Amino acid sequence: MTTKERIKEIIDNQPDDATYEEIFRELAFSGMVERCLKDAREGRVVSNEEMGKRIRLWQICFGNQT
């Protein structure tokens, strides 16, 4: 399926009263999922262990800003 076909499908599956923002959000989400799946298929992933290390480093560098 081409990108254009996928966009049409997403729009067609939205309710008739969907707002521009809701449709845009759905399109953006779908695009992010597709990019993530492509990265995973191509081996561009980070292990849970490595992600834990990165998060701990971010916490040290940026502090707990919640």
DOVEXKE-94751 format. One line per 5 residues: their letters; for each residue x, y, z of N, C-alpha, C. Coordinates in steps of 0.1 Angstrom, whole numbers, plus 5000, padded with zeros to 4 digits. Example, Ala and Ser with C-alpha at 12.3 -4.5 7.8 and 13.67 -1.06 7.14 Angstrom:
BEGIN
AS	5132:4943:5078:5123:4955:5078:5132:4967:5078; 5128:4978:5071:5137:4989:5071:5129:5000:5079;
//
This chain:
BEGIN
MTTKE	5009:4988:5000:5000:5000:5000:5009:5012:5000; 5006:5022:4991:5014:5034:4991:5010:5043:5003; 5018:5053:5005:5016:5062:5016:5003:5070:5013; 5000:5074:5001:4988:5081:4998:4976:5072:5000; 4977:5059:4997:4965:5050:4999:4963:5048:5014;
RIKEI	4974:5048:5022:4973:5046:5036:4966:5058:5043; 4970:5070:5038:4964:5083:5043:4949:5083:5040; 4946:5079:5028:4931:5079:5024:4924:5069:5033; 4930:5058:5036:4923:5048:5044:4921:5053:5058; 4931:5060:5064:4930:5065:5077:4919:5076:5078;
IDNQP	4919:5084:5068:4908:5095:5068:4895:5089:5066; 4893:5079:5057:4880:5073:5055:4875:5066:5067; 4884:5061:5076:4880:5054:5088:4877:5063:5100; 4878:5076:5098:4875:5086:5108:4860:5088:5108; 4854:5091:5119:4840:5095:5120:4837:5108:5112;
DDATY	4825:5109:5106:4822:5121:5098:4823:5134:5106; 4822:5134:5119:4823:5146:5127:4837:5148:5132; 4847:5141:5127:4861:5142:5132:4866:5156:5129; 4873:5162:5138:4879:5175:5136:4892:5173:5128; 4897:5185:5123:4910:5185:5116:4921:5180:5125;
EEIFR	4920:5185:5137:4931:5181:5147:4930:5166:5150; 4919:5160:5151:4918:5146:5154:4923:5138:5142; 4920:5142:5130:4925:5135:5118:4940:5136:5117; 4945:5148:5119:4959:5151:5119:4966:5142:5129; 4961:5142:5141:4967:5134:5152:4968:5119:5148;
ELAFS	4957:5114:5142:4957:5100:5138:4967:5097:5127; 4968:5107:5117:4978:5105:5107:4992:5106:5112; 4995:5115:5122:5008:5116:5128:5011:5103:5136; 5001:5098:5143:5004:5086:5151:5007:5074:5142; 4999:5073:5131:5002:5062:5121:5016:5063:5115;
GMVER	5020:5075:5112:5033:5077:5107:5044:5073:5116; 5042:5077:5129:5052:5073:5139:5053:5058:5141; 5042:5051:5141:5042:5036:5142:5049:5030:5130; 5046:5035:5118:5053:5030:5106:5068:5031:5107; 5072:5043:5111:5087:5046:5113:5093:5036:5123;
CLKDA	5086:5034:5134:5091:5026:5145:5092:5011:5140; 5082:5007:5133:5082:4993:5128:5094:4991:5117; 5096:5001:5109:5107:5001:5099:5120:5000:5107; 5122:5008:5117:5134:5008:5125:5137:4994:5131; 5126:4988:5136:5127:4975:5142:5131:4965:5132;
REGRV	5125:4965:5120:5128:4955:5110:5142:4957:5105; 5148:4969:5106:5161:4971:5101:5172:4971:5112; 5167:4966:5124:5176:4964:5135:5180:4977:5143; 5174:4988:5140:5177:5000:5147:5169:5001:5160; 5173:4993:5170:5166:4992:5183:5176:4994:5194;
VSNEE	5171:4997:5206:5179:4998:5218:5174:4988:5228; 5183:4980:5234:5179:4971:5244:5173:4978:5256; 5165:4970:5264:5159:4976:5276:5170:4980:5286; 5181:4972:5287:5192:4975:5295:5198:4989:5291; 5201:4990:5278:5207:5003:5273:5197:5015:5276;
MGKRI	5184:5013:5274:5175:5023:5276:5175:5027:5291; 5175:5017:5300:5176:5021:5314:5188:5029:5317; 5200:5026:5311:5212:5034:5314:5210:5048:5309; 5204:5050:5297:5202:5063:5291:5192:5071:5300; 5182:5065:5305:5172:5072:5314:5179:5076:5327;
RLWQI	5187:5068:5333:5194:5071:5345:5203:5083:5342; 5210:5083:5331:5219:5094:5327:5211:5107:5325; 5200:5106:5319:5192:5118:5317:5187:5124:5330; 5184:5115:5340:5179:5119:5353:5191:5126:5360; 5203:5122:5358:5214:5128:5365:5217:5142:5358;
CFGNQ	5217:5142:5345:5220:5154:5337:5209:5165:5339; 5196:5161:5339:5186:5170:5338:5178:5171:5351; 5180:5162:5360:5173:5162:5373:5159:5157:5371; 5152:5155:5382:5138:5151:5381:5130:5164:5380; 5125:5167:5368:5118:5179:5366:5103:5178:5366;
T	5098:5168:5373:5083:5166:5374:5077:5173:5385;
//
